[in-house]
Amino acid sequence: MMEAVDGTGLDLKGQTAVVTGANSGVGKSAAELLARAGADVTMVCRSRERGEPAVAAVRQAGSSAGAAVRLELADLSLQADVRALADRLAARLPAIDLLVNNAGVWLHRREITSEGFEVTFATNHLGHFLLTHRLLEQLVAGRGRIVNVSSEAHRNGDLRRAVLETIVRGDAWKGGFQAYGDTKLANALFTFESVRRWGARGITANAVHPGVLRTQIWRKNRSALGLLLNAAKGLMAKPEVGGRAVMRLVEDPARDEVTGRYFKVETEVVATAQAYDEDLARELWDRSLEWTGVARARGPR
């Protein structure tokens, strides 16, 4: 379908994509590749200060393909923000072909949102869980693909280590790396359970580890590990590697029907055993419905 995953041999004109965490890193790279292929891209960013320059760059990249690129502002850690974002998107977009749930944080200390959730879990899992549910009808209309940006750090995650409520509320905090791993495991569980519940409606969902990349996720992490990773940025891959990993799930015709899989960059691999725990997935899903106030979804259990 295309000679190289650079957005130049792929025609996505008429398709609509929404990318969270799009001001830098994997999100910005994926948005740029989508725009080059002609897709209309909505870039969800937390701040106007960082979002506007990113949108300008992506708009320039997609200008020759006629891509429409728009900025939407939302803090994914705050459910009020996510609901308002979803309402704006639903009012503007009758169908969504691609949703890239990419926004993420990795903190070095425990922080709690004004809504009572640990910030890492609120941003990396609950925000995307809520956004995806609120956009479900648009995704069904577009026979949409959901790409959840997970991480190999999910192998350090353990959502059986304590009562789930205490992990999500931050009462079972065991450090930033554990919190990040827990949320990346939640991304994988959400991906696989999405397929079980929504697959019959024409939606596909996959999780991807984009690689160990030179991105901004380490920027606010002042732990010893965070400082080490910041110092080692020069040895890491560029964010474009992660953007291409996302694009492989979009452009490869052999993957049109691929769903419920986990990819390490561009290679399908087996996730950790806990990611396939269907009882845990159901528990996380049902509790997430409660935590986000989403009406209980109907469908296969």
C-alpha positions in Angstrom: 0.0 0.0 0.0 3.0 2.3 0.6 6.7 1.9 0.0 7.7 3.4 3.4 5.8 4.4 6.5 6.3 8.1 6.0 2.8 9.1 5.1 3.6 9.7 1.4 2.3 6.5 -0.2 -0.9 6.1 1.8 -4.1 7.8 1.0 -6.3 8.6 4.0 -8.2 11.4 2.5 -11.7 11.6 3.9 -10.7 9.7 7.1 -10.8 11.3 10.6 -8.2 10.7 13.3 -8.1 11.8 16.9 -4.7 11.7 18.7 -4.2 12.5 22.4 -1.0 13.7 23.8 -0.2 15.1 20.4 2.0 18.1 21.2 5.2 16.1 21.2 6.7 12.6 21.0 4.7 9.7 19.6 1.5 11.6 19.4 2.9 14.5 17.4 4.8 12.0 15.1 1.7 10.0 14.5 -0.4 13.1 13.8 2.2 14.3 11.3 2.2 11.0 9.4 -1.6 10.9 9.4 -1.7 14.4 8.0 0.8 13.7 5.3 -1.5 10.9 4.2 -4.4 13.3 4.0 -6.3 12.4 7.1 -8.2 15.1 9.0 -6.5 15.1 12.4 -7.6 16.4 15.7 -4.7 16.9 18.1 -5.6 16.8 21.7 -3.1 18.7 23.9 -3.2 19.8 27.5 -1.9 23.3 26.9 -2.4 25.9 24.2 1.2 27.0 24.6 2.6 23.7 23.5 -0.4 22.7 21.4 -0.5 25.5 18.9 3.2 25.2 17.7 2.6 21.4 17.3 -0.5 21.9 15.3 1.2 24.5 13.1 4.0 22.0 12.3 1.6 19.2 11.6 -0.6 21.4 9.5 2.4 22.4 7.4 3.4 18.7 7.0 -0.1 17.8 5.8 -0.6 20.9 3.6 0.2 19.2 0.3 -2.3 16.4 1.1 -5.1 18.8 2.0 -5.3 17.6 5.6 -7.4 19.5 8.0 -5.6 19.7 11.4 -7.3 21.1 14.5 -6.3 21.6 18.1 -8.5 20.5 21.1 -7.4 21.3 24.6 -8.1 18.9 27.5 -6.3 17.6 30.6 -6.8 13.8 30.3 -6.4 13.4 34.1 -9.6 15.4 34.7 -12.8 13.7 33.8 -14.7 17.0 33.5 -12.2 18.0 30.8 -12.6 14.7 29.0 -16.4 14.8 29.0 -16.3 18.4 27.6 -13.7 17.3 25.0 -15.8 14.2 24.0 -18.9 16.4 23.7 -17.1 18.8 21.3 -15.7 16.0 19.2 -19.1 14.2 19.0 -20.8 17.4 17.9 -18.2 18.0 15.2 -17.3 14.5 14.0 -20.1 12.1 12.8 -17.6 9.3 12.4 -14.1 8.6 13.7 -11.8 6.2 11.7 -8.9 6.2 14.1 -8.5 7.0 17.8 -4.9 7.0 19.2 -5.0 7.0 23.0 -1.4 8.2 23.5 -1.3 10.8 26.3 0.6 9.6 29.3 2.6 10.7 32.4 5.2 9.1 34.6 5.6 10.9 37.9 8.2 10.5 40.6 5.8 11.2 43.5 2.2 10.5 44.4 -0.2 13.1 43.2 -4.0 13.1 43.5 -6.4 14.9 41.1 -9.1 17.2 42.3 -11.5 14.3 41.5 -9.7 11.9 43.9 -7.6 9.7 41.6 -3.9 9.1 41.4 -2.7 11.2 38.5 -0.9 8.5 36.6 -3.9 6.2 36.6 -6.3 9.1 35.9 -4.3 10.2 32.9 -3.0 7.0 31.4 -6.1 4.8 31.9 -9.3 6.5 33.2 -9.1 9.5 30.8 -8.8 7.3 27.8 -11.4 4.8 29.0 -13.9 7.6 29.4 -13.0 9.3 26.1 -13.3 6.1 24.2 -16.7 5.3 25.7 -18.0 8.8 25.0 -16.9 8.5 21.4 -18.2 4.9 20.9 -21.0 5.7 18.5 -18.6 7.8 16.3 -16.1 4.9 16.3 -18.9 2.5 15.3 -19.9 4.8 12.5 -16.4 4.9 11.2 -15.7 1.2 11.8 -12.9 2.7 13.8 -9.5 1.5 14.9 -8.4 2.1 18.4 -4.7 2.2 19.1 -3.8 2.2 22.7 -0.2 3.2 23.4 1.0 0.9 26.1 4.6 0.0 27.0 6.8 -2.9 27.8 6.7 -1.4 31.3 3.4 -3.2 31.6 5.4 -6.2 32.5 6.2 -4.5 35.7 2.6 -3.8 36.3 0.6 -5.8 38.9 -3.1 -5.0 39.4 -3.5 -8.0 41.7 -1.0 -6.6 44.3 -3.6 -4.7 46.2 -7.3 -3.9 46.1 -7.9 -2.2 42.8 -9.5 0.8 44.4 -6.5 1.5 46.5 -4.2 1.5 43.4 -6.4 3.9 41.5 -6.9 6.2 44.4 -3.1 6.2 45.2 -3.4 4.5 48.6 -1.2 1.6 47.4 1.4 3.9 45.9 4.8 2.1 45.4 6.6 4.6 43.3 6.4 6.1 39.9 7.7 3.1 38.0 5.2 0.8 39.6 2.4 3.3 38.9 3.4 3.7 35.3 3.6 -0.1 34.8 0.2 -0.6 36.4 -1.4 1.9 34.0 0.3 0.4 31.0 -1.0 -3.0 32.1 -4.4 -1.4 32.4 -4.1 -0.2 28.7 -3.5 -3.8 27.6 -6.4 -5.1 29.6 -8.7 -2.3 28.3 -7.6 -3.2 24.7 -8.4 -6.9 25.0 -11.7 -6.3 26.8 -12.7 -3.7 24.2 -12.5 -6.4 21.5 -14.5 -8.8 23.6 -17.3 -6.2 24.1 -17.2 -4.1 21.0 -15.6 -6.3 18.3 -19.0 -7.4 16.9 -19.7 -3.7 16.2 -16.9 -3.4 13.7 -14.3 -1.8 16.0 -10.7 -3.0 16.2 -8.4 -2.3 19.1 -4.7 -3.0 19.5 -2.0 -2.0 22.0 1.5 -1.0 21.0 4.8 -0.4 22.8 6.3 2.4 20.7 9.9 1.8 21.7 12.2 3.4 24.3 12.1 6.9 22.8 13.4 10.4 23.3 10.1 11.9 24.4 8.9 14.3 27.0 7.4 11.7 29.3 10.6 11.7 31.4 10.6 15.5 31.7 8.9 15.9 35.1 10.3 12.7 36.6 12.9 13.6 39.1 13.4 10.1 40.6 16.8 8.4 40.3 15.4 6.3 37.4 13.9 9.4 35.7 17.1 11.3 36.0 19.0 8.4 34.5 16.6 8.1 31.6 16.8 11.8 31.0 20.6 11.6 30.9 20.4 8.7 28.5 18.0 10.4 26.0 20.8 10.6 23.4 20.9 6.8 23.2 17.1 6.5 22.7 15.3 6.2 19.4 13.6 9.2 18.0 9.8 9.7 18.5 9.3 9.0 14.8 9.9 5.3 15.5 6.8 5.3 17.7 4.8 7.2 15.2 5.6 4.7 12.5 4.6 1.9 14.9 1.2 3.4 15.2 1.0 3.9 11.4 1.8 0.3 10.7 -1.5 -0.6 12.4 -3.3 1.9 10.0 -1.6 1.4 6.7 -0.9 -2.3 6.4 -3.8 -4.0 4.6 -2.8 -7.3 6.1 -3.7 -5.8 9.5 -7.1 -4.6 8.5 -8.8 -7.2 10.6 -6.0 -7.6 13.2 -7.5 -6.9 16.6 -6.9 -7.7 20.3 -3.1 -7.9 19.8 -0.1 -6.4 21.5 2.8 -5.1 19.4 6.4 -4.3 20.4 7.0 -1.5 18.0 6.1 -3.2 14.7 6.3 -6.9 15.8 3.4 -8.7 17.4 4.5 -10.2 20.7 2.8 -11.9 23.7 2.0 -9.5 26.6 2.4 -10.5 30.2 0.1 -13.2 31.5 -1.9 -10.7 33.7 -2.8 -8.8 30.6 -4.9 -11.8 29.4 -6.6 -12.3 32.8 -10.3 -12.0 31.8 -11.6 -11.8 35.3 -9.2 -8.9 36.0 -10.2 -7.2 32.8 -13.9 -7.4 33.7 -13.2 -6.1 37.1 -11.1 -3.2 35.8 -13.8 -2.4 33.2 -16.7 -2.5 35.6 -14.9 -0.5 38.2 -13.7 2.0 35.6 -17.4 2.4 34.5 -18.1 3.4 38.1 -15.1 5.6 38.6 -15.9 7.5 35.4 -19.7 7.6 35.7 -20.1 5.9 32.3 -23.4 4.0 32.0 -22.8 0.3 32.1 -22.1 -0.9 28.6 -24.2 -3.7 27.1 -22.5 -6.6 25.3 -20.8 -9.9 25.8 -19.2 -10.4 29.1 
